[in-house]
Amino acid sequence: MSTNIFFHYMQNIVISTEEETRLKKELEKRTDAEAFRIRRYLSMPDLSRTQGSPICEMVQRILTIPDFKDFDIIQTPEIVSADISFDLFDFPADHPARSKSDTYYIDDKNILRTHTTVMWYYHILDEPVKKRMAANEPVGGFSFGKVYRKDEIDRRHMNVFHQIDGWYLAPKEKQTIGEEDLKKVLSDIAKAIFGQNVKYRFNPDTFPYTNPSLEMEIEMYGKWVEGNGCGVVKGSVLEKFGIDSSKWTGWAFGFGLERLAILSMDLPDIRLLWSNDPRVTKQLKLGQKFVEVSKFPPVTRDISFIVNDDFTPNNYFDLIRDIGGDLVEQVELLDKYQDEKKFGKGKISYTYRVVYRSPDRTLKADEVEPLQNKLYEQTKEQYNAQLR
């Protein structure tokens, strides 16, 4: 699995699995809406590896922090088993991330990865890493790329985004990792991204696979906002990976890259990070405040319908994304209520407002109407909905 040197002394470990290959072939054969949707998400570019993207620049800045020069780079599969994603990382059985309303399931056992933290599992399986640990040497690794989570639609969220994870393991006889190590990791990352004069503070936090854990808040434009998190890897998690927690200790961090990019540039809309408009791309520089090309007017349309009460909004948002693509800026819930006498038992009424707006041009009503009409049709067809 190991290939050439990537940065300094790092290995570039690229993981491919027969299971992922098989599942992708099966996706190609399927004709259902969910398969079409997942294929489209997988085909989207990885901005963390796209030169010129601020997402890529952010990754490069982190990788070149001096303390990380001996870390490996692990490129993991995008389709992984739910067991690896959740069970190994101490996610409780009732954790929302396990739900099909939050995660894209390929089948009953496999999902689109929801976090790049899965790299821990693959890193430990690498033979050179095993040899270093057998020799009682510390090891560290990074993983970054696209992750996938069902989410609401607004100017700050997308269901396909980018994450970076890092971890470091050391023999306890050589090093004891504690809160000061966590603070140094987080502050080094903040300075690499936002500059040496960045203002930050720390708060206790909770993650399924680290304890203790810290969250960093960063002051930007006069407000304190959530930055990134870090923690000491739980002994119970190390044991699940076959690592003796009485002999090894470690830290780990992980965060979404879009959130910090938006903070750094004060971006008004997450979709701008995917833009190919030269007026936009020339401004996408970390630390440079974005100046809107123009505030193009929105086109709003409402849709009201009655459906069964097992309706899942996050799944419906995916349908809206399928139809409207990046022309959909926001979807707002205007009304939701049940009235058994009026609608019948087990029925519920929803009213959504869909805001269409292009980040780089003025939309015309005759462009929006076919999209909205298709939304009416597919809402009725896919959800057996009664339109109001």
N, C-alpha and C positions, 0 to 999 in steps of 0.2 A: 504493500500500500504506500510505501514511502517513495518519493521521487527526489527531485533536485532541491538544492538549498534555495530558500525563498528570500529571507531577509537575514543578514548576518549568519548565525549558525542554525537557523530554524529549518526544520523539515517542512516540506509541503506535502501533507498527507491527504490524498484524495480517496474517499471511500465510495465504492460502488458495490451494490448488492444485487444478486440475482432476483431477489424478491421485488425490488423496486423496478427493475427492467421488466419483469413479468407483469406487474401491475400497470405500468405505463402502456404496455401492449394491449392489455385488456381495456384500458381507458379509450384507446384509439378505436376499438371495435364497438364501444357502446354509443348509443344514439340518444340517450336521455339528457335532459337539460343539465343535470348535475355534472355529468361527465364532460359535456361541452364546456361548462363553466370552469371546471378544474383544469382542463387542458389549456384553456386561455390563461389562467393564472400562472401555470407552470411555464408558459411561453413568454411571459413578461420579462423584460431585461432585469438582470441583477445589478442594481445601481451601485452596490458596494464594490463592484468590479468593473464599473463603467468609467473610463477615464474622462475627466471633465465634470463629473457629477460631484456635488459637495458631499454626498454620502460616501463616495469613494475617498475623497480627500480626508474626511474625518477618520476613516479606517486607517489610512496611511499614517496620519499623525499619531494615532494610538500605537500602531505597530512599531514606530520608531522611537518610542519612549525608551531611554537607556536600560532601565531595569527589565525590559521585556525582550532584550536582544537575543536571548537563547530560547525563546518560546517557539513551539511548533505552530503551524497553521493547519487546521483540520477542516476539510471541505466535506460535509456530511450529506447523506441522501436527503432529498426533499420529501420523500415518502418513507415514513418510519412506522414501526409498530406502536400502538398505544401503550403497550407494556413498557417499552423503553422510554417513551415520553413522560409517562405519569407514574407508573409503579416504582421504577428505580429511583425516582426523585421525591418519594414520600408525599405525592399528591393524595389527599384523602379521597376515599371512594365517592364522596358526594361533592367533590370540587367542581365548580362550574365549567372548568376547562375540559372536563371529560364529556360534557354534554354535546349532543349532535347539533344543538342550537348555537354552540360556541366554536366548534371544531369541525373541519371538513373531513369526513370519513370516506375513505376509498372503498372499504368493506367493513365488516364487523371488527376487524383486528388492526387495520392500518389506516393512517391518517396523513394529511399534509402536516409537516412539522409546525408546531405552534411556538417553538423556541429553539434557538441554536444551542442551548445548554445540552442537548442530546449529544453533543460532541464529547462529553466526558466518557460516555460508554465506548465510543469508537477510539478515542485517544488511548485508553488503557489497554485496548486489544492490540495496539501497534507493537510489533516485535522490538524495534529499537527503544521504544519507551519502556517496555518490560525489562529490557537489559539494563537501562539506566537505573530503574527503580531497584532491580536486584542487586545493583552495585551500590545501593544506598545513596543515589544521587537525586537531587530535586528535579522535577519536571514541570513544565508549564505549557499551556496551549491556548490558542485563539480559534474561534470559529465565527464566521459572519456570513450574511446572505439573507435571502428572502425568507420570511415566515408568513403563516397564513392563519387568520382568526376571523370568524364571522363578527361583524361589528356594525354599529350604526353608521349612517351617512351624514357627515358634516365636513366642515373645512379643516378639521384637525385629525380626522380618522380615515384610514383606508383598511380594507380587509387583507391587502397584500402590502407588507411593509418590510423593513430591514432591521436586523438585530445584530449585535455583537456580544459574544460571551468570551470570558477569559477565566482561566483558573491556574492555580499554582499549588503543587504538593511538595512538601519537604519532610524529611525524617525528623521526628521529634527530638532525637538526640542531637541534632544540629541546629534546630530552630523551633521556637514556640511562636505560633501565629496568633495575634490578638487584635484588639481594636485599633491600635496604632498602625498596624500593617494595613488594615482596611482603610483608614483615613488617608494613608499615603497613596494607596492605589487610586482612590477616588479623586484626590486633589491633583495627582499627576495627570489623570485623564482630563480633568476640567481645565487645567492650565494648557494642555496640548491643544484642546479644542477652542477655548475662549481666550487664551493669552495669560501671561503671568500675573496680570492684575485682576483676574476674575475674583469676585467675592462669593464665598460659599460658606455653608454651615451644615452640620450633621444632625440627624435625628435617628432614634432607634426605629427599626423597621422589622417586618416579619416576612420570611420567604419559606416555602416548604422544605428547601434542601440546605439552608444555612442557619446557623445559630451560634453566636449572636449575629445580628445583621444591622447594617446602617444604610440610611438613605441620605443622599446629598441634595441640598437645595442650593440653587444658584440665583444670584440677584441679577436680573436683566430688566432694563428699562424701568427701574424703580420698584419692581415686584420680585418677591421670592417665589421661585417655581421649582417643581420637582425635577431633578436631574437624573442621577443614576443611583444604583444600589450595589451593595457589596456585603459579603458575609463570610464567616468561617464555616467551611463545609462540615455538615453534621456527620458525626461518627457513624450513625445508622446508615447514611447514604454511602459512605466509603465502604462499609462492610458489604453492601449490596453489590458493589463493583469488585469485590474480592480483595479489598485493601484493608490491611490490619490497622484499625483506627487507634490501637494502643501504641502504634509505632509511627503513624503518619498523621500529618495535619495539613491544612490547606485553606486558601481563600478562593473566592469566586465572585465574579461580577457579571452583570448582563443588563442591557438596556436597548430600547428602541432608538435607532439612529435618526429617524425622522424628527422625533421630538426635539432633540438637541440641535438639529439643523434648522428647524423652524425658529428656535430660540435665538440661535446665533445670527440669523439674517432677518428676524422679525417678519417671517413670511405670513401673509394673510390667508394662504390656502395651500394645503398639502399637495394638491394636484400640480402645483407649479414645479415641484421636484421632478416630475415626469415630462415636463414640457419640452418641445423641440423648437419653440419660437425663439429666434435669435435675440429678440428684445428681452426675453425672460432669461435665457441661458447665460447671457453675458453678465447678468447681475447675480447669478447664483454662486457667490463666493463667501466662504465662511468669514464671519466678522463684518460683512458689508451689509448694511441695512437695505432691505429691498424697497425699491420705489415702484409702486404699481404702474404698469404700462398704461392702463386705463381701467376705470371701474365700469366694466360693461354691464348694462342693465340685465336684471334677471327676468326670466319668464316663469311664472308660477302657475301650477295646475293642481287642483285638488282631486282626490279620488276617495269615494266612500263605498263601503261594501259590508256585507254581513257574511260571516264565515263560522265554521265550527270553533268551539272554544279551545281546541288544541292548536290553533294557528300560532306559528312562531315568527315574530317580527324579523329576527335576524335572517331567516330564510327568505322572507319577502324582500328584504333589502337587497339580497343577491339577485333576485329577479329584476329589480329596478336597475341594478348595476348592469345586468346583462343587456337590458334594452337601451338604457340611456348612456352607458359608458361614462367617459369623463366629462360629459355635459351636465351630469347631475351634481350639483353643488351640495345639496342638503335635502334631507327628508325629515319633515317635522310632524309629529303626532298631534293632530288638532283635537281629536275626540275619540273616546273609547267607552262603550257602555253596553250593559246587558239589560234586556227587557223581555222576559219570558213570554209575557202576554202579546207583545208586539212582534218579536222575532222567532219565538219558539224556544223549546228547551235545548240547552247546550249550544246556543248561538250567541255571537257577540258582534257588535258593530264597531268598525274602525273608520276614521277619516284621517287621511294623510295629505299633507301639502308637499308636493315635489317642486323643488327650486332648480330650474335649469339655468345654467350660466356658463358660458365658455370663459376660460381664463385669458383668452387672447383674441377674441373677436365678439361682435354683437350677433346674438342669435336672432333669427327671424321666426315669427310665429309658425310659418309653414314648415319649418324644420322640426319644431317641437310637436306639432299636432300628430304626425304619424307615430312618433315615439309614445305619446300619451295614449293614442288609440290602441297601440299594440299592448300597452300596459293594461288597459281596460280588458282587452281580449284575453290576455294571458292570466290575469287575476281571476277572471271568470272560469277559464279552462283549467288552470293548475290547482286552484283552491276551491273549485266548485262554489264560487262566491256569487252572492246576489248583489249586483251593483245597485247603488242607490242614487 
